[in-house]
Amino acid sequence: IVVSKMNKDAQVRGAINQKLIETGERTLQRVAESWKDQLKAHCKEVIKEKGLEHDTVDDLVAEITPKGRTLIPDSVKKELLERIRTFLAQHASL
């Protein structure tokens, strides 16, 4: 029974991922490009301010992570969440 549930969960995750790829790929690509450019600029600012020789990669990641999270528009987060909910509702029998 446990193995069957695990297989079913894996199937659902796979189906969700596939559907997200099919329906949201273009939106996600646009957001990713914008996000990447903005985060790259923020990294450069942090390195200029603090100097590269004094920061570790972990320090840089800790510094830029909060900014990276805020750069994703709420509308995109909401849209993706709605797509996941819709998909799950349509494929509840998986």
Contact map, one row per residue, 1 for C-alpha under 8 A:
1111100000000000000000000000000000000000000000000000000000000000000000000000000000000000000000
1111110000000000000000000000000000000000000000000000000000000000000000000000000000000000000000
1111111000000000000000000000000000000000000000000000000000000000000000000000000000000000000000
1111111100000000000000000000000000000000000000000000000000000000000000000000000000000000000000
1111111110000000000000000000000000000000000000000000000000000000000000000000000000000000000000
0111111111000000000000000000000000000000000000000000000000000000000000000000000000000000000000
0011111111100000000000000000000000000000000000000000000000000000000000000000000000000000000000
0001111111110000000000000000000000000000000000000000000000000000000000000000000000000000000001
0000111111111000000000000000000000000000000000000000000000000000000000000000000000000000000000
0000011111111100000000000000000000000000000000000000000000000000000000000000000000000000000000
0000001111111110000000000000000000000000000000000000000000000000000000000000000000000000000001
0000000111111111000000000000000000000000000000000000000000000000000000000000000000000000000001
0000000011111111100000000000000000000000000000000000000000000000000000000000000000000000000000
0000000001111111110000000000000000000000000000000000000000000000000000000000000000000000000000
0000000000111111111000000000000000000000000000000000000000000000000000000000000000000000000000
0000000000011111111100000000000000000000000000000000000000000000000000000000000000010011000000
0000000000001111111110000000000000000000000000000000000000000000000000000000000000000000000000
0000000000000111111111000000000000000000000000000000000000000000000000000000000000000000000000
0000000000000011111111110000000000000000000000000000000000000000000000000000000000000010000000
0000000000000001111111111000000000000000000000000000000000000000000000000000000000110000000000
0000000000000000111111111000000000000000000000000000000000000000000000000000000000000000000000
0000000000000000011111111000000000000000000000000000000000000000000000000000000000000000000000
0000000000000000001111111100000000000000000000000000000000000000000000000000000000000000000000
0000000000000000001111111111000000000000000000000000000000000000000000000000000100000000000000
0000000000000000000111111111100000000000000000000000000000000000000000000000000000000000000000
0000000000000000000000111111110000000000000000000000000000000000000000000000000000000000000000
0000000000000000000000011111111000000000000000000000000000000000000000000000000000000000000000
0000000000000000000000011111111100000000000000000000000000000000000000000000000000000000000000
0000000000000000000000001111111110000000000000000000000000000000000000000000000000000000000000
0000000000000000000000000111111111000000000000000000000000000000000000000000000000000000000000
0000000000000000000000000011111111100000000000000000000000000000000000010000000000000000000000
0000000000000000000000000001111111110000000000000000000000000000000000000000000000000000000000
0000000000000000000000000000111111111000000000000000000000000000000000000000000000000000000000
0000000000000000000000000000011111111100000000000000000000000000000000000000000000000000000000
0000000000000000000000000000001111111110000000000000000000000000000100110000000000000000000000
0000000000000000000000000000000111111111000000000000000000000000000000000000000000000000000000
0000000000000000000000000000000011111111100000000000000000000000000000000000000000000000000000
0000000000000000000000000000000001111111110000000000000000000000000000100000000000000000000000
0000000000000000000000000000000000111111111000000000000000000001001100000000000000000000000000
0000000000000000000000000000000000011111111100000000000000000000000000000000000000000000000000
0000000000000000000000000000000000001111111110000000000000000000000000000000000000000000000000
0000000000000000000000000000000000000111111111000000000000000001000000000000000000000000000000
0000000000000000000000000000000000000011111111100000000000010001000000000000000000000000000000
0000000000000000000000000000000000000001111111110000000000000000000000000000000000000000000000
0000000000000000000000000000000000000000111111111000000000000000000000000000000000000000000000
0000000000000000000000000000000000000000011111111110000000010010000000000000000000000000000000
0000000000000000000000000000000000000000001111111111000000000000000000000000000000000000000000
0000000000000000000000000000000000000000000111111111000000000000000000000000000000000000000000
0000000000000000000000000000000000000000000011111110000000000000000000000000000000000000000000
0000000000000000000000000000000000000000000001111111011000000000000000000000000000000000000000
0000000000000000000000000000000000000000000001111111111000000000000000000000000000000000000000
0000000000000000000000000000000000000000000000110111111100000000000000000000000000000000000000
0000000000000000000000000000000000000000000000000011111100000000000000000000000000000000000000
0000000000000000000000000000000000000000000000000111111100000000000000000000000000000000000000
0000000000000000000000000000000000000000000000000111111111110000000000000000000000000000000000
0000000000000000000000000000000000000000000000000001111111110000000000000000000000000000000000
0000000000000000000000000000000000000000000000000000001111111000000000000000000000000000000000
0000000000000000000000000000000000000000000000000000001111111100000000000000000000000000000000
0000000000000000000000000000000000000000000000000000001111111110000000000000000000000000000000
0000000000000000000000000000000000000000001001000000001111111111000000000000000000000000000000
0000000000000000000000000000000000000000000000000000000011111111100000000000000000000000000000
0000000000000000000000000000000000000000000000000000000001111111110000000000000000000000000000
0000000000000000000000000000000000000000000001000000000000111111111000000000000000000000000000
0000000000000000000000000000000000000010011000000000000000011111111100000000000000000000000000
0000000000000000000000000000000000000000000000000000000000001111111110000000000000000000000000
0000000000000000000000000000000000000000000000000000000000000111111111000000000000000000000000
0000000000000000000000000000000000000010000000000000000000000011111111100000000000000000000000
0000000000000000000000000000000000100010000000000000000000000001111111110000000000000000000000
0000000000000000000000000000000000000000000000000000000000000000111111110000000000000000000000
0000000000000000000000000000000000000000000000000000000000000000011111111000000000000000000000
0000000000000000000000000000000000100100000000000000000000000000001111111000000000000000000000
0000000000000000000000000000001000100000000000000000000000000000000111111101100000000000000000
0000000000000000000000000000000000000000000000000000000000000000000001111111100000000000000000
0000000000000000000000000000000000000000000000000000000000000000000000011111110000000000000000
0000000000000000000000000000000000000000000000000000000000000000000000001111111000000000000000
0000000000000000000000000000000000000000000000000000000000000000000000011111111100000000000000
0000000000000000000000000000000000000000000000000000000000000000000000011111111110000000000000
0000000000000000000000000000000000000000000000000000000000000000000000000111111111000000000000
0000000000000000000000000000000000000000000000000000000000000000000000000011111111100000000000
0000000000000000000000010000000000000000000000000000000000000000000000000001111111110000000000
0000000000000000000000000000000000000000000000000000000000000000000000000000111111111000000000
0000000000000000000000000000000000000000000000000000000000000000000000000000011111111100000000
0000000000000000000100000000000000000000000000000000000000000000000000000000001111111110000000
0000000000000001000100000000000000000000000000000000000000000000000000000000000111111111000000
0000000000000000000000000000000000000000000000000000000000000000000000000000000011111111100000
0000000000000000000000000000000000000000000000000000000000000000000000000000000001111111110000
0000000000000001001000000000000000000000000000000000000000000000000000000000000000111111111000
0000000000000001000000000000000000000000000000000000000000000000000000000000000000011111111100
0000000000000000000000000000000000000000000000000000000000000000000000000000000000001111111100
0000000000000000000000000000000000000000000000000000000000000000000000000000000000000111111100
0000000000000000000000000000000000000000000000000000000000000000000000000000000000000011111111
0000000000000000000000000000000000000000000000000000000000000000000000000000000000000001111111
0000000000000000000000000000000000000000000000000000000000000000000000000000000000000000001111
0000000100110000000000000000000000000000000000000000000000000000000000000000000000000000001111
